[in-house]
Amino acid sequence: MDRPSTSSQSTLQTIAVVGLGTMGTGIAEVLARAGREVVGIDTNESATRRATASLAAATARSVARGRLTEEEREGVLARLRTYTELEAAAGADLVIEVVPEDYELKHRIFTELDAIVRPDTILATGTNALSVTRLAAESQHPERVIGLHFFNPAPAMKLVEVVSSVLTAPPAVEAVTALARELGKEPVSVGDRPGFVADGLLFGYLNQAAAMYESKYASREDIDAAMRLGCGLPMGPLALLDLIGVDTARTVLEAMYASSGDRLHAPAPILGHLAEAGLTGQKSGRGFYTYAEPGSSEIVRDAQTPLEGARLGEGRQVSSVGVAGSGTMASGIAQVFAQAGYAVVLAARSQEKAEAAKAAIGKSLGRAVSKGRLTQEAADGTLARITPAGSLEAFAEVDLAVEAVAEDLAVKQELFATLDKVCKPGAVLATTTSSLPVIACARATSRPQDVIGMHFFNPAPAMKLVEVVRTVLTSDDVHATVRAVCAKVRKHPVDCGDRAGFIVNALLFPYLNNAIKMVEQHYASLDDIDAAMKLGGGYPMGPFELLDVVGLDVSLAIEKVLHKEFREPGLAPSPLLEHLVAAGCLGRKTGRGFREYARR
């Protein structure tokens, strides 16, 4: 059996790229810039011309920005040669196939390549949904077949997933891993299953977002804004589906579902409906959104676009706000309202706790002043507008009462019963719960029509998102009031109904749970999964970094609520998470969670 050589720098010098669509063209650019001789192959002559023109334009921009000299540019351009016949790959050390996700097409290419290339040439597929093992098994030299999954756009994205089958020879893995590093990429080694690491986690999340939209739970704009502003993601899930291609997403999910049997991977019906109608996203000019033209990323108005400046009706007058609680969230929310000019009563279980919470706000404002984000005068004015109180009796005249105490339904219900007694008629009563039913708080009062959810994100002064949660009993003017208040405190409100997780947590925590399951199944390591999601998905934190920051106990509680509400087997909390919580390993706050931390 011939095996590929382990020497990477000398071995993989001539590389053929089969399929010169967006991804293939991007990979060809990366290779040519890194000094490799690139053989670009596509049966469509116009695709080869576009690839050459794309490289010319990209390198011209690099010259204009001072990143390449004209001489270096000419060298890069000379290293890409394009052809329309597979025979051009005869002298390649590595062939990377990047054609559409169609198994028969890929199999035919690999069969033809078997008869064209040398026995020691490595054959790599760029699939993210189809079986690398099956392609290898049906090849003449299965030991040289491997998956090499770049991310779009290839020149910018750092992640490359190196996918081994049980048949892949270790030297082939070593050679392409070394190549990826030489290209300036971060290779992650994974086993052969649909979606691998990054897409395996990403597409489940995208599918749930599509289903959430299809159920009319929230608008496409609110779903996308919630995930961008609440999680710091570069794009919302529905806009990302349009970029990836609705048909491509459906294909990946079909493969994932066939492998996992998890209903959360079964493609949402809307993906099939859009794909069958030819509404595949940016490439067709319309998907979840409508675009200026096919291939454009410019979103244009359509029948579903909210009217700008549309009035929700008359709200209630709000000039004073009560915030109940003394923790980080309560202090942050009180600061947000006071900075926006509201008179704020900050009530805790004792006067001392309320004073301490105000002192914490003073320190927060002081840091903002020291960093030049706030003037001393503005900080002093903000602090002066906050009145600490040791009892909810101080809420007698507030127009809006915001509860920000522990996530314990009995505690919240008791507090709302008290607010019902002390707050004046017409006051809006809001809970900041992230996982409990708002209606259960509302039913603890004699005025459920005045109760609404205002889910701020931590840290409240910095995070722009507020999920505005209406119950079936919330009145229209209360909803309008809270939307107007959000605008005044410079937050972005998104509307959602009263069900577990609202928008952000309902999409975020199943993704985190699935990441834990990957580790539990020994599919990938913590570090590889975190790297994959940061480098391949543009996430600000990897899932295990985020879990340790949020707290494993908090995460488990939210996952239990989601599982109880939706009854989906795939939402059942991972046993590994339950074991860590039972052992007291709760994340950064205890010094150990999925990772260990230095104790302060």
C-alpha positions as CSV (number, residue, x, y, z in Angstrom):
1,M,0.0,0.0,0.0
2,D,1.5,3.4,-1.0
3,R,1.3,6.0,1.7
4,P,1.7,9.7,1.4
5,S,5.0,11.1,2.6
6,T,5.2,12.8,6.0
7,S,7.4,15.7,4.8
8,S,4.9,18.5,4.3
9,Q,6.8,21.5,3.0
10,S,8.4,19.6,0.1
11,T,5.5,17.2,-0.6
12,L,2.4,19.5,-1.0
13,Q,3.7,22.1,-3.5
14,T,1.4,21.6,-6.4
15,I,-2.2,21.6,-5.4
16,A,-5.3,21.2,-7.6
17,V,-8.6,22.7,-6.6
18,V,-11.6,21.1,-8.3
19,G,-14.6,23.4,-8.4
20,L,-14.1,27.1,-8.7
21,G,-17.2,28.5,-7.1
22,T,-16.9,31.0,-4.2
23,M,-15.2,28.5,-1.9
24,G,-12.9,27.0,-4.5
25,T,-11.8,30.4,-5.7
26,G,-11.1,31.5,-2.1
27,I,-9.0,28.3,-1.4
28,A,-7.1,28.8,-4.6
29,E,-6.3,32.4,-3.6
30,V,-5.0,31.2,-0.1
31,L,-2.8,28.6,-1.7
32,A,-1.3,30.9,-4.4
33,R,-0.6,33.6,-1.9
34,A,1.3,31.0,0.2
35,G,3.6,30.1,-2.6
36,R,1.9,26.9,-3.9
37,E,1.5,26.1,-7.5
38,V,-2.3,26.0,-8.0
39,V,-4.2,24.1,-10.7
40,G,-7.7,25.4,-10.8
41,I,-10.2,23.1,-12.4
42,D,-13.8,23.7,-13.4
43,T,-15.8,22.3,-16.3
44,N,-17.5,25.7,-16.7
45,E,-15.1,28.0,-18.5
46,S,-16.8,31.1,-17.2
47,A,-16.0,29.9,-13.6
48,T,-12.3,29.6,-14.4
49,R,-12.4,33.2,-15.8
50,R,-14.1,34.4,-12.7
51,A,-11.6,32.7,-10.5
52,T,-8.7,34.4,-12.3
53,A,-10.4,37.7,-12.2
54,S,-11.2,37.3,-8.5
55,L,-7.6,36.6,-7.7
56,A,-6.5,39.6,-9.8
57,A,-8.9,41.9,-8.0
58,A,-8.0,40.6,-4.5
59,T,-4.2,41.0,-5.1
60,A,-4.7,44.5,-6.6
61,R,-6.5,45.5,-3.4
62,S,-3.5,44.1,-1.4
63,V,-1.1,46.2,-3.5
64,A,-3.2,49.3,-3.0
65,R,-3.1,48.7,0.8
66,G,0.6,48.1,0.8
67,R,0.3,44.4,1.7
68,L,1.9,43.2,-1.5
69,T,4.4,44.6,-4.0
70,E,3.5,44.6,-7.7
71,E,6.3,42.0,-8.2
72,E,4.8,39.8,-5.5
73,R,1.4,40.2,-7.0
74,E,2.6,39.0,-10.4
75,G,4.1,36.0,-8.7
76,V,0.8,35.1,-7.1
77,L,-1.1,35.5,-10.3
78,A,1.4,33.3,-12.2
79,R,1.0,30.5,-9.7
80,L,-2.7,30.0,-10.6
81,R,-3.4,28.1,-13.8
82,T,-6.9,27.2,-14.7
83,Y,-8.3,24.3,-16.8
84,T,-11.6,22.7,-17.7
85,E,-10.4,19.0,-17.6
86,L,-9.6,16.9,-14.6
87,E,-6.5,15.5,-16.4
88,A,-4.8,18.8,-15.4
89,A,-4.5,17.4,-11.9
90,A,-2.1,14.7,-13.0
91,G,0.9,16.2,-11.4
92,A,-0.7,17.4,-8.2
93,D,0.6,16.4,-4.7
94,L,-2.8,17.2,-3.2
95,V,-6.3,17.6,-4.9
96,I,-9.0,19.6,-3.0
97,E,-12.5,18.9,-4.3
98,V,-15.0,21.7,-3.6
99,V,-17.9,21.0,-5.9
100,P,-21.6,21.1,-4.8
101,E,-22.8,18.8,-2.0
102,D,-23.9,15.9,-4.2
103,Y,-22.5,12.5,-3.4
104,E,-22.8,11.1,-6.9
105,L,-20.9,14.1,-8.3
106,K,-18.2,13.9,-5.7
107,H,-17.9,10.1,-6.2
108,R,-17.5,10.4,-9.9
109,I,-14.8,13.0,-9.5
110,F,-12.9,10.8,-7.0
111,T,-13.2,7.8,-9.3
112,E,-11.8,9.8,-12.3
113,L,-9.0,11.2,-10.1
114,D,-8.0,7.7,-9.1
115,A,-7.1,7.0,-12.7
116,I,-5.3,10.4,-13.2
117,V,-3.2,11.2,-10.2
118,R,-0.2,9.4,-8.7
119,P,-0.8,6.7,-6.0
120,D,0.7,9.0,-3.3
121,T,-1.4,12.0,-4.2
122,I,-3.7,13.0,-1.3
123,L,-7.3,13.5,-2.3
124,A,-9.3,15.8,-0.1
125,T,-13.0,16.6,-0.1
126,G,-14.4,19.9,1.1
127,T,-17.7,18.4,2.1
128,N,-19.3,19.4,5.4
129,A,-22.3,17.0,5.2
130,L,-21.4,13.9,3.2
131,S,-19.5,10.9,4.3
132,V,-15.7,11.1,3.9
133,T,-15.6,7.4,4.9
134,R,-17.9,6.4,2.1
135,L,-15.9,8.4,-0.5
136,A,-12.7,6.7,0.8
137,A,-14.2,3.2,0.9
138,E,-15.2,3.5,-2.8
139,S,-11.8,4.8,-3.8
140,Q,-8.9,2.7,-5.1
141,H,-6.6,4.2,-2.4
142,P,-8.8,4.8,0.7
143,E,-5.8,5.6,2.8
144,R,-5.2,8.8,1.0
145,V,-8.7,10.2,1.1
146,I,-9.3,12.9,3.7
147,G,-11.7,15.8,4.5
148,L,-10.4,19.3,4.4
149,H,-13.1,21.7,5.3
150,F,-12.3,25.4,4.9
151,F,-14.8,28.1,6.0
152,N,-16.2,31.0,3.9
153,P,-14.6,33.4,3.0
154,A,-11.5,31.1,2.9
155,P,-8.9,34.0,2.7
156,A,-10.3,35.5,6.0
157,M,-11.5,32.6,8.1
158,K,-8.8,30.9,10.2
159,L,-10.4,27.5,10.8
160,V,-9.7,24.4,8.8
161,E,-11.3,21.1,9.9
162,V,-9.1,18.1,9.0
163,V,-11.4,15.1,8.8
164,S,-10.1,11.6,9.1
165,S,-12.0,8.5,8.3
166,V,-11.1,5.1,9.9
167,L,-9.3,4.4,6.6
168,T,-7.1,7.5,6.4
169,A,-3.4,7.0,6.8
170,P,-1.8,9.1,9.6
171,P,0.8,10.6,7.2
172,A,-1.9,12.1,5.1
173,V,-3.4,13.7,8.2
174,E,0.0,15.0,9.2
175,A,0.7,16.4,5.7
176,V,-2.5,18.4,5.3
177,T,-2.4,19.6,8.9
178,A,1.1,20.9,8.4
179,L,-0.1,22.5,5.1
180,A,-3.0,24.2,6.9
181,R,-0.6,25.7,9.4
182,E,1.7,26.9,6.7
183,L,-1.3,28.7,5.1
184,G,-1.7,30.6,8.4
185,K,-4.8,28.6,9.3
186,E,-5.7,26.8,12.6
187,P,-6.3,23.1,11.8
188,V,-8.7,21.2,14.1
189,S,-8.7,17.4,13.8
190,V,-12.1,15.8,13.8
191,G,-13.8,12.5,13.0
192,D,-16.2,11.8,10.1
193,R,-19.7,12.7,11.0
194,P,-22.1,15.2,9.2
195,G,-21.3,18.8,10.1
196,F,-18.1,17.9,11.9
197,V,-17.6,20.3,14.9
198,A,-18.4,23.9,13.8
199,D,-21.2,23.2,11.4
200,G,-22.5,20.3,13.6
201,L,-23.1,22.9,16.3
202,L,-24.0,25.8,14.0
203,F,-26.6,24.2,11.9
204,G,-28.6,22.9,14.8
205,Y,-28.8,26.4,16.1
206,L,-29.7,27.8,12.6
207,N,-32.4,25.2,12.3
208,Q,-34.0,26.1,15.6
209,A,-34.0,29.8,14.6
210,A,-35.8,28.9,11.3
211,A,-38.4,26.9,13.2
212,M,-38.8,29.8,15.7
213,Y,-39.5,32.2,12.8
214,E,-41.8,29.7,11.1
215,S,-43.9,29.4,14.3
216,K,-44.3,33.3,14.2
217,Y,-42.9,33.5,17.7
218,A,-40.8,36.5,16.7
219,S,-40.0,38.5,13.6
220,R,-36.9,37.7,11.5
221,E,-35.5,41.1,12.4
222,D,-36.0,40.5,16.1
223,I,-34.5,37.0,16.0
224,D,-31.4,38.3,14.2
225,A,-31.0,41.4,16.4
226,A,-31.4,39.3,19.6
227,M,-28.6,36.9,18.7
228,R,-26.3,39.7,17.5
229,L,-26.8,42.0,20.4
230,G,-27.4,39.4,23.1
231,C,-24.6,37.0,22.1
232,G,-22.2,39.2,20.2
233,L,-22.5,37.2,17.0
234,P,-21.4,38.7,13.7
235,M,-24.7,37.9,12.0
236,G,-28.2,36.8,13.0
237,P,-29.1,33.2,12.2
238,L,-31.7,34.0,9.5
239,A,-29.3,36.4,7.7
240,L,-26.6,33.7,8.0
241,L,-28.9,31.1,6.5
242,D,-29.4,33.4,3.5
243,L,-25.6,33.8,3.2
244,I,-24.9,30.1,3.4
245,G,-27.8,29.2,1.1
246,V,-31.1,27.8,2.3
247,D,-30.7,24.8,0.1
248,T,-27.2,24.1,1.4
249,A,-28.4,24.3,5.0
250,R,-31.2,21.9,4.3
251,T,-28.8,19.4,2.7
252,V,-26.5,19.6,5.7
253,L,-29.3,19.2,8.2
254,E,-30.8,16.2,6.3
255,A,-27.4,14.5,6.6
256,M,-27.1,15.4,10.3
257,Y,-30.6,14.1,11.0
258,A,-29.9,10.9,9.1
259,S,-26.9,10.4,11.3
260,S,-28.2,11.6,14.7
261,G,-31.9,10.9,14.6
262,D,-32.2,14.1,16.8
263,R,-35.4,15.9,15.8
264,L,-33.6,19.2,16.5
265,H,-31.6,18.4,13.3
266,A,-34.7,17.5,11.2
267,P,-34.8,20.5,8.7
268,A,-37.5,23.0,9.6
269,P,-40.3,22.8,6.9
270,I,-39.7,26.4,5.9
271,L,-36.2,25.5,4.7
272,G,-37.7,23.0,2.3
273,H,-40.5,25.4,1.2
274,L,-38.0,28.2,0.4
275,A,-35.5,25.8,-1.3
276,E,-38.2,24.3,-3.5
277,A,-39.4,27.8,-4.5
278,G,-35.9,28.7,-5.5
279,L,-35.7,31.3,-2.7
280,T,-32.3,30.1,-1.5
281,G,-30.9,33.3,0.0
282,Q,-28.4,35.9,-1.2
283,K,-27.4,33.9,-4.3
284,S,-31.0,33.9,-5.6
285,G,-31.9,37.4,-4.4
286,R,-34.4,36.2,-1.9
287,G,-34.6,33.9,1.1
288,F,-35.7,34.9,4.6
289,Y,-34.9,38.4,3.4
290,T,-35.1,40.1,0.0
291,Y,-31.9,41.4,-1.6
292,A,-31.1,44.1,-4.1
293,E,-30.3,41.5,-6.7
294,P,-29.0,37.9,-6.9
295,G,-25.6,37.7,-5.3
296,S,-26.0,41.0,-3.4
297,S,-25.8,41.2,0.4
298,E,-27.9,44.4,0.4
299,I,-31.2,43.8,2.1
300,V,-34.1,45.7,0.7
301,R,-37.6,46.3,2.0
302,D,-40.3,43.8,1.3
303,A,-43.8,43.0,2.6
304,Q,-42.5,41.8,5.9
305,T,-40.2,44.7,6.7
306,P,-41.5,46.7,9.7
307,L,-42.6,50.2,9.0
308,E,-40.0,52.7,10.3
309,G,-41.3,54.8,13.1
310,A,-44.5,52.8,13.4
311,R,-46.4,53.7,16.5
312,L,-47.5,51.0,18.9
313,G,-50.2,53.1,20.4
314,E,-50.1,55.4,23.4
315,G,-48.1,54.3,26.3
316,R,-48.2,55.4,29.9
317,Q,-46.1,58.2,31.3
318,V,-42.9,57.1,33.1
319,S,-40.8,59.5,35.0
320,S,-39.7,57.4,38.0
321,V,-38.5,53.8,38.2
322,G,-38.2,51.3,41.0
323,V,-35.6,48.5,40.8
324,A,-35.9,45.7,43.3
325,G,-32.7,43.8,44.1
326,S,-29.2,44.4,45.2
327,G,-27.1,42.1,43.0
328,T,-25.1,42.8,39.8
329,M,-28.1,42.8,37.5
330,A,-30.2,45.1,39.7
331,S,-27.4,47.6,40.1
332,G,-26.7,47.6,36.4
333,I,-30.3,48.1,35.5
334,A,-30.6,50.9,38.1
335,Q,-27.6,52.6,36.5
336,V,-29.1,52.3,33.0
337,F,-32.3,54.1,34.1
338,A,-30.5,56.8,36.1
339,Q,-28.1,57.5,33.3
340,A,-31.1,58.0,31.0
341,G,-32.5,60.7,33.3
342,Y,-35.0,58.7,35.3
343,A,-35.4,59.1,39.1
344,V,-34.6,55.6,40.4
345,V,-35.6,54.0,43.7
346,L,-33.2,51.0,44.4
347,A,-34.8,48.7,46.9
348,A,-33.1,45.8,48.7
349,R,-33.9,43.6,51.7
350,S,-32.2,46.1,54.0
351,Q,-31.1,49.7,53.8
352,E,-27.4,48.5,54.1
353,K,-27.8,46.2,51.1
354,A,-29.4,49.0,49.1
355,E,-26.6,51.4,50.1
356,A,-24.0,48.8,49.1
357,A,-25.7,48.4,45.7
358,K,-25.6,52.2,45.1
359,A,-21.9,52.2,46.1
360,A,-21.3,49.5,43.5
361,I,-23.0,51.7,40.9
362,G,-20.7,54.6,42.0
363,K,-17.6,52.4,41.3
364,S,-19.0,51.4,37.9
365,L,-19.5,55.0,37.0
366,G,-16.0,55.9,38.3
367,R,-14.5,53.3,35.9
368,A,-16.5,54.8,33.0
369,V,-15.1,58.3,33.9
370,S,-11.5,57.0,34.2
371,K,-11.8,55.4,30.7
372,G,-13.2,58.7,29.2
373,R,-16.6,57.2,28.5
374,L,-18.4,59.5,30.9
375,T,-17.8,63.0,32.4
376,Q,-17.5,63.4,36.1
377,E,-20.5,65.7,36.0
378,A,-22.7,63.1,34.3
379,A,-21.5,60.4,36.7
380,D,-22.4,62.6,39.7
381,G,-25.8,63.4,38.2
382,T,-26.5,59.7,37.6
383,L,-25.7,58.8,41.2
384,A,-27.8,61.6,42.6
385,R,-30.9,60.3,40.8
386,I,-30.6,57.0,42.7
387,T,-32.3,56.7,46.1
388,P,-31.5,53.5,48.1
389,A,-34.3,52.0,50.1
390,G,-34.6,49.1,52.5
391,S,-38.2,48.2,51.6
392,L,-40.5,47.9,48.6
393,E,-42.8,50.4,50.4
394,A,-40.6,53.1,48.7
395,F,-42.1,52.1,45.3
396,A,-45.5,53.7,46.2
397,E,-45.2,56.4,43.6
398,V,-43.0,54.9,40.9
399,D,-44.4,54.6,37.3
400,L,-42.4,51.5,36.5
401,A,-41.3,48.8,38.9
402,V,-38.6,46.4,37.7
403,E,-37.9,43.2,39.6
404,A,-34.3,41.9,39.4
405,V,-34.0,39.3,42.2
406,A,-32.9,35.6,42.1
407,E,-34.3,33.2,39.5
408,D,-36.7,31.5,42.0
409,L,-40.3,31.6,41.0
410,A,-41.6,31.5,44.6
411,V,-39.4,34.5,45.5
412,K,-40.6,36.4,42.5
413,Q,-44.2,35.6,43.1
414,E,-44.0,36.8,46.6
415,L,-42.3,40.0,45.5
416,F,-45.0,40.7,42.8
417,A,-47.7,40.2,45.4
418,T,-46.0,42.9,47.4
419,L,-45.7,45.2,44.4
420,D,-49.4,44.7,43.8
421,K,-50.1,46.1,47.2
422,V,-47.6,49.0,47.3
423,C,-47.5,50.3,43.7
424,K,-50.0,52.9,42.6
425,P,-52.8,52.0,40.1
426,G,-51.5,52.2,36.6
427,A,-47.8,51.4,37.4
428,V,-46.2,49.0,35.0
429,L,-44.7,45.9,36.8
430,A,-41.8,44.2,35.0
431,T,-39.7,41.1,35.7
432,T,-36.2,40.6,34.4
433,T,-36.5,36.8,34.5
434,S,-34.5,34.9,31.8
435,S,-36.2,31.5,32.1
436,L,-39.3,31.6,34.3
437,P,-42.9,32.2,33.0
438,V,-43.8,35.9,33.2
439,I,-47.5,34.9,33.5
440,A,-46.8,33.1,36.8
441,C,-45.5,36.4,38.2
442,A,-48.5,38.3,36.7
443,R,-51.0,35.9,38.3
444,A,-49.5,36.7,41.7
445,T,-51.1,40.2,41.3
446,S,-54.6,41.5,40.9
447,R,-53.5,43.4,37.8
448,P,-51.9,40.9,35.4
449,Q,-52.6,43.2,32.5
450,D,-49.9,45.6,33.9
451,V,-47.2,42.9,34.1
452,I,-44.6,42.4,31.4
453,G,-41.1,40.9,31.0
454,M,-38.0,43.1,30.5
455,H,-35.1,40.8,30.1
456,F,-31.9,42.8,30.3
457,F,-28.5,41.2,29.5
458,N,-25.5,41.2,31.7
459,P,-23.7,43.6,32.1
460,A,-26.8,45.8,31.7
461,P,-25.0,49.1,31.1
462,A,-23.0,47.7,28.2
463,M,-25.5,45.2,26.6
464,K,-27.9,46.8,24.1
465,L,-30.6,44.1,24.0
466,V,-33.8,43.9,26.0
467,E,-36.3,41.1,25.3
468,V,-39.8,42.5,25.8
469,V,-42.0,39.6,26.9
470,R,-45.8,39.9,26.5
471,T,-48.0,37.4,28.3
472,V,-51.5,36.6,26.9
473,L,-52.9,39.1,29.4
474,T,-50.4,42.1,29.0
475,S,-52.2,45.2,27.8
476,D,-51.2,47.0,24.6
477,D,-50.4,50.2,26.4
478,V,-48.1,48.4,28.8
479,H,-46.3,46.9,25.8
480,A,-46.1,50.4,24.2
481,T,-44.8,51.9,27.4
482,V,-41.9,49.4,27.8
483,R,-40.9,49.8,24.1
484,A,-40.8,53.5,24.6
485,V,-38.8,53.2,27.8
486,C,-36.3,50.9,26.1
487,A,-35.7,53.5,23.4
488,K,-35.2,56.2,26.0
489,V,-32.5,54.2,27.8
490,R,-30.9,53.5,24.4
491,K,-31.6,49.8,24.4
492,H,-32.8,47.7,21.4
493,P,-36.1,46.0,22.3
494,V,-37.1,42.7,20.6
495,D,-40.7,41.4,21.1
496,C,-41.3,37.8,22.0
497,G,-44.0,35.7,23.7
498,D,-43.9,34.2,27.2
499,R,-42.3,30.9,26.7
500,A,-39.1,29.3,28.1
501,G,-35.9,30.9,27.0
502,F,-37.5,33.7,25.0
503,I,-35.4,34.2,21.9
504,V,-31.7,34.2,23.1
505,N,-31.6,31.5,25.7
506,A,-33.9,29.2,23.6
507,L,-31.4,29.3,20.8
508,L,-28.2,29.6,22.8
509,F,-28.5,26.9,25.4
510,P,-29.4,23.9,23.1
511,Y,-26.2,24.9,21.2
512,L,-24.2,24.8,24.5
513,N,-25.8,21.5,25.4
514,N,-24.8,20.0,22.1
515,A,-21.2,21.1,22.5
516,I,-21.1,19.3,25.9
517,K,-22.5,16.2,24.2
518,M,-19.6,16.3,21.7
519,V,-17.1,16.1,24.5
520,E,-19.2,13.5,26.3
521,Q,-19.0,11.3,23.1
522,H,-15.2,11.9,22.8
523,Y,-15.8,13.4,19.4
524,A,-13.7,16.5,20.0
525,S,-11.8,18.2,22.8
526,L,-12.9,21.3,24.7
527,D,-10.1,23.3,23.1
528,D,-10.9,22.2,19.6
529,I,-14.6,22.9,20.0
530,D,-13.9,26.4,21.4
531,A,-11.4,27.1,18.7
532,A,-13.8,25.8,16.0
533,M,-16.7,28.1,17.1
534,K,-14.5,31.2,17.5
535,L,-12.5,30.7,14.3
536,G,-15.1,29.1,12.1
537,G,-18.3,30.7,13.4
538,G,-17.0,34.2,14.5
539,Y,-18.3,33.6,18.1
540,P,-16.7,35.9,20.7
541,M,-16.3,33.0,23.1
542,G,-16.2,29.2,22.6
543,P,-19.1,27.3,24.2
544,F,-17.0,26.0,27.1
545,E,-15.5,29.4,27.9
546,L,-19.1,30.8,27.9
547,L,-20.5,28.0,30.1
548,D,-17.8,28.6,32.7
549,V,-18.5,32.3,32.7
550,V,-22.3,31.9,32.9
551,G,-22.1,29.3,35.6
552,L,-22.8,25.6,35.1
553,D,-25.6,25.6,37.7
554,V,-27.3,28.5,35.9
555,S,-26.8,26.7,32.5
556,L,-28.3,23.5,33.9
557,A,-31.3,25.3,35.4
558,I,-32.1,26.9,32.0
559,E,-31.6,23.7,30.1
560,K,-34.0,21.9,32.5
561,V,-36.6,24.6,32.0
562,L,-36.3,24.4,28.2
563,H,-36.6,20.6,28.3
564,K,-39.6,20.7,30.5
565,E,-41.3,23.3,28.3
566,F,-40.7,21.8,24.9
567,R,-40.4,18.1,25.8
568,E,-37.8,17.5,23.1
569,P,-35.5,14.6,23.9
570,G,-32.6,16.5,22.3
571,L,-33.0,19.3,24.9
572,A,-32.4,17.0,27.8
573,P,-29.4,18.3,29.7
574,S,-26.1,16.5,29.1
575,P,-25.3,14.0,32.0
576,L,-21.8,15.5,32.0
577,L,-23.2,18.9,32.9
578,E,-25.3,17.4,35.7
579,H,-22.3,15.5,37.1
580,L,-20.1,18.6,37.2
581,V,-22.9,20.7,38.9
582,A,-23.4,17.9,41.5
583,A,-19.7,17.9,42.1
584,G,-19.7,21.7,42.8
585,C,-17.7,22.5,39.7
586,L,-19.8,25.5,38.6
587,G,-17.3,27.4,36.5
588,R,-15.2,30.5,37.2
589,K,-17.0,31.4,40.3
590,T,-15.9,28.2,42.0
591,G,-12.5,27.9,40.4
592,R,-13.4,24.9,38.4
593,G,-16.0,24.0,35.7
594,F,-15.0,22.6,32.3
595,R,-11.6,24.1,33.0
596,E,-9.7,25.0,36.1
597,Y,-9.1,28.6,37.1
598,A,-6.7,30.3,39.6
599,R,-8.6,31.1,42.8
600,R,-8.7,34.8,43.7
